[in-house]
Amino acid sequence: MIETKGDGEPKGASGLQNHHEHMLGHGFYNKHSREQGLANQHALPLLAEAVNAVAPAIAAADFRIADYGSAQGRNSLLPVKTAIKAIKKRWQPAPDITVIHTDLPGNDWTTLFQTVLTSPDSYLQGEAGVFSLASGASVYSRIFPANHIALGYSAIVEHWLSRRPPAIADHIWSTRTSGRTRAAWAAQARADWRGFLSHRAAELIPTGRLVVVGSGADPRGLSGAEPLIDLVNRVLEAMVREGSLLADEYGEMAIPTYYRTETEWREPFEDEGFLAASPLRLLHYQEFAEDDVYLAEYERSGDAQAFAREYTAFFRAAFEPSLFHALDGERGQAQRQQLIEEFSSRLREALAQDPPGYSARWWLNLMVIAKE
Ligand SMILES: C[S@@+](CC[C@H](N)C(=O)[O-])C[C@H]1O[C@@H](n2cnc3c(N)ncnc32)[C@H](O)[C@@H]1O
């Protein structure tokens, strides 16, 4: 259980006990994921179009929407609301609509349910005939019965790999690898994307649509967050030099994410064997660098400390559990937390020195996939 101080900063246990957890719990991700929230907004027109493409007769009785990798739910509210609006516009009377949020077993489900059931921004507010459920099964497994889902949606999820490939020498970020290590990470990402697609192929109804907002890499293979993550790496290296972090712990640290280039996202759809065996087709692809909401805020306010606080919280919300999973099991909970706090305050201090220099422009890949 993660406790939070009044200001929403996590204290006490860090959520490390469960490696089936990537995001910081207790609503912390919901509060510090504005960047991901903006990414979701790019998908709204695609979601409305996707609803209109589903075969009329198939969906009319009960329209099921899967939200693959929901985290604590806040960023899913508007996308789901947009889909519901399109469904209700298209079908009168409207079909019953079921929304199923999925994430890992250790996800902060309490916050997810509170958010969906009680947030004034929830898609449930003022709607009749809309039902909300959840599943804790991995997106790299089958989650639903065959031919079940009319609209699948997944935002900023598939860069998380199903397992962590070998550790990375002198870094924690997959885009900073080369040679055989890079190849091992790329191979895992390829297998996971294909696995993800094969399960969704079974779960979608014929004519069903899958809208994916991917966190990926530009043509040079960069995620756009390298200035931030290189800084994180330098902070960790300094902690090793000064002895607060063990070299062995640092050696095992690597965030299990991989940022696919356009070629890698498209790879299955360019492979004749895949196309012959799979009913899925890639209908739409676009990619671009996202604006940094935290930098924009800094440019308005000129407050470098506020930037550093928000940016550190963003990093922690997204990556802390997976990064510090590698800490020595001998460390007690209090010692682990102390080390994480030391890391966070060093990161904050460094970020405040040069907000524009550490700003991230995350590379996004938007895809619409159809089941024929
Ligand atoms: C960056 S968050 C995105 C959450 C939300 N969709 C959004 O846009 O804010 C990534 C989510 O993917 C989830 N995730 C990672 N690996 C997963 C897996 N194998 N199966 C299901 N969810 C997974 C994480 O637990 C986390 O909640």
Ligand as a Chemical Component Dictionary entry (heavy atoms), coordinates in Angstrom:
data_LIG
# 
_chem_comp.id                   LIG 
_chem_comp.type                 NON-POLYMER 
_chem_comp.pdbx_formal_charge   0 
_chem_comp.three_letter_code    LIG 
# 
loop_
_chem_comp_atom.comp_id 
_chem_comp_atom.atom_id 
_chem_comp_atom.alt_atom_id 
_chem_comp_atom.type_symbol 
_chem_comp_atom.charge 
_chem_comp_atom.model_Cartn_x 
_chem_comp_atom.model_Cartn_y 
_chem_comp_atom.model_Cartn_z 
_chem_comp_atom.pdbx_ordinal 
LIG C1  C1  C 0  1.633  4.946  -19.372 1  
LIG S1  S1  S 1  0.360  4.006  -18.638 2  
LIG C2  C2  C 0  -0.984 4.391  -19.721 3  
LIG C3  C3  C 0  -2.279 4.381  -19.005 4  
LIG C4  C4  C 0  -3.428 5.032  -19.758 5  
LIG N1  N1  N 0  -3.820 4.236  -20.905 6  
LIG C5  C5  C 0  -3.067 6.441  -20.176 7  
LIG O1  O1  O 0  -3.088 6.706  -21.377 8  
LIG O2  O2  O -1 -2.773 7.248  -19.301 9  
LIG C6  C6  C 0  0.773  2.335  -19.098 10 
LIG C7  C7  C 0  -0.138 1.296  -18.497 11 
LIG O3  O3  O 0  0.115  0.047  -19.142 12 
LIG C8  C8  C 0  0.020  -0.944 -18.179 13 
LIG N2  N2  N 0  0.668  -2.165 -18.645 14 
LIG C9  C9  C 0  1.986  -2.396 -18.812 15 
LIG N3  N3  N 0  2.173  -3.667 -19.217 16 
LIG C10 C10 C 0  0.947  -4.226 -19.313 17 
LIG C11 C11 C 0  0.491  -5.520 -19.653 18 
LIG N4  N4  N 0  1.327  -6.485 -20.007 19 
LIG N5  N5  N 0  -0.848 -5.755 -19.618 20 
LIG C12 C12 C 0  -1.713 -4.778 -19.266 21 
LIG N6  N6  N 0  -1.332 -3.528 -18.944 22 
LIG C13 C13 C 0  -0.018 -3.268 -18.952 23 
LIG C14 C14 C 0  0.700  -0.342 -16.973 24 
LIG O4  O4  O 0  0.392  -1.051 -15.800 25 
LIG C15 C15 C 0  0.139  1.058  -17.023 26 
LIG O5  O5  O 0  -1.020 1.160  -16.272 27 
# 
loop_
_chem_comp_bond.comp_id 
_chem_comp_bond.atom_id_1 
_chem_comp_bond.atom_id_2 
_chem_comp_bond.value_order 
_chem_comp_bond.pdbx_ordinal 
LIG C1  S1  SING 1  
LIG S1  C2  SING 2  
LIG S1  C6  SING 3  
LIG C2  C3  SING 4  
LIG C3  C4  SING 5  
LIG C4  N1  SING 6  
LIG C4  C5  SING 7  
LIG C5  O1  DOUB 8  
LIG C5  O2  SING 9  
LIG C6  C7  SING 10 
LIG C7  O3  SING 11 
LIG C7  C15 SING 12 
LIG O3  C8  SING 13 
LIG C8  N2  SING 14 
LIG C8  C14 SING 15 
LIG N2  C9  SING 16 
LIG N2  C13 SING 17 
LIG C9  N3  DOUB 18 
LIG N3  C10 SING 19 
LIG C10 C11 SING 20 
LIG C10 C13 DOUB 21 
LIG C11 N4  SING 22 
LIG C11 N5  DOUB 23 
LIG N5  C12 SING 24 
LIG C12 N6  DOUB 25 
LIG N6  C13 SING 26 
LIG C14 O4  SING 27 
LIG C14 C15 SING 28 
LIG C15 O5  SING 29 
# 
